[in-house]
Amino acid sequence: EELGSAGLEDGINQVYQLIRSDEWQRKYHEGYFLLLANEAFRRQPLSTSFIQCWTLWEHLFSVLNRQWLSQSSIRRLNVLEKIAFIAVEYDLTDEIGQAARKQMEPLVNLRNQLVHYGRFPSDDSRTDETTWQTAVLFIRLTEVIISRILGLEPSNVFNTKEQLESLFN
């Protein structure tokens, strides 16, 4: 037996035990978002991963709020409010004030550009680099959320925590 393999097996078993629990299944509506995550984290164009992660955040918002919001209310709610809710719900930040909402606007603009025009905005090279960094950060934040939902400790190998602080502060 390889060194450390028992720890990996125990960790995987803990995740399986968690996601099979009735409470987790009810809370996360049978975990469909994990299928969305599987698709979002595949090797593919950045724009595709970004939109799939956005779909995952919207799905999580819907699942977590379906008991007190109607489907039409969920659809009509401002997308920034949904993103802010998920960010607070999964401890990406304590609260989202006006300044943080302003910082999040590039995410929303990027999403809108992709959904309505099918591609990233590319006015100039600075926009391209900023767009790329914004999309990658959002995907990494999605990975952090998934790890927390699964009871895992997210890695900070890409300095996501520091980037997150600059986004919300």
N, C-alpha and C positions, 0 to 999 in steps of 0.2 A: 504494500500500500504506500502511495506517495505521501510525502510529508505535506500536511495541510489539507489533504483531500477530505478528511473527516470533517473539518471545519466548513468546507464548501458544501458538503452534503448536508450538514446540520443547517446551514444558512438557507439552502434551497428548500429544505423541509419546513423551516419556519415560514418562509414565504408561501409555500403551498398550503400550510395549515391556516395561515391568515386569510388567504383569498378563498378558501373553502368554507370559512365560518359563515353562519347565517347572517350575522350582523354586517359583515363586510359585503356579502352578496346583496343584501338589501340596500345598504348605503350607496354602493357603486353600481347598482342595477345590473348585477351579474358580471361586472367587469369588462363590458364591451370596449371601454376606452383602452384596454390593454391590446386589443386587436388594432385599434387606431395607432397606438404607440409603435407596435411592431411594423406597421407600414411606414410611419413617419421617420423611424430611425434607420431605415434601409439606405444603402448607397444609391443616391439619385440626385437630380438637380436640387440645388439649395431652395429654389422657389417652391418646389413640390413638397419638400420636407417642412418648410415654413408654414405653408397652407395646411398641411396635415396636422401639424402641431396646433395651429390656431383652431382647427376643427375639434381637436381633442380638448382644448381649454373650454370651448363653447359647450361641448358635450358634457364635460364635468360640471360646468355651471348649471346646465339644465338638470342633470341627475341630482345634484345637491340641493336644488331649489324647487323641484317638481312638486313637493308636498304643499308649498305655500304660494307658488306662482303658477298661473295657467300657462299653457303652451303659447298662446298669443302674447301674453305679457312677457314671457321669456324672449320671444322673437323681437318684440318691439323695444326691449331694453337696450339702451346705448351700449355699444360694444366695449367702450372704455370702462363702463361700470362692471361688466362681466369680468374683464381682465383684472380689474382692481380687486374684485371679490376673490378671485382665485389666488391672486398674489398674497392677500391677507390670510385667506383660509389655510394656505400651505406654508405660512411663516416665511414668505420671501421678504416681507416687510411687515411692520406693526400696523401701519395705517397708510393710506394714500391721500395725501393732502393735495391742494391745488398745484403746488410746485411739482410734485411727483406726477400728477396727471399730465401736466405740460410736458414732462420728460418722456411720458409714454406715448405721446402723439405720433412720433415717428413709427412706432409699431403699428398703430392704427392706420396711418397713411400708407405704410408698406402693404398691409393687408388689403386695404381698399384698392391700391394700384394693381395688385395681383388678381384680386377677385373681379374687378371691373375691366381691366385691360390685358390680363393674362401674362404680365411680365413685370419684372422689377423696373422701377424708374431709373433712367440712365442719362440724366442731363449732362453730367460732367464726371470726371474721374473721382472727385471728392465725394460726390453723391454715391457713386458705385461702391467705394470703400466703406462709407458710412452705412449704406444699405446692407452690404455683406455682413458687417459687424453686428448690426441690429438683428438681422435674421439669425445669425449664429447664436447670439445671446438668447434670443427667444427659444430656440431649439434646446439650448443647454438648460434654460430654466424649466422647460418641459421635462427634461431628464431628471432634474432635481425633484420636481413634483411627483413624478412616477416613483422615484426611489423612496420618497417619504410615504407615499400611499402604500407601498409594499413593506414598510417598516425597516427600510435600509437607510444607512447613513450616506448621503450623497458625497461624492468626491469633489474636491476643489482643485483638481489637477489643472484646470483651464482658468483658474482665478475667477470663477463664476461669481463667488461671493463678493469680491471687490467690484466687479462689473455691475452686479446687482445693486450694490450700495450707490454707485454713481448714477444708476438709472432712477432710483427712488428717492435720492436725497438731493 
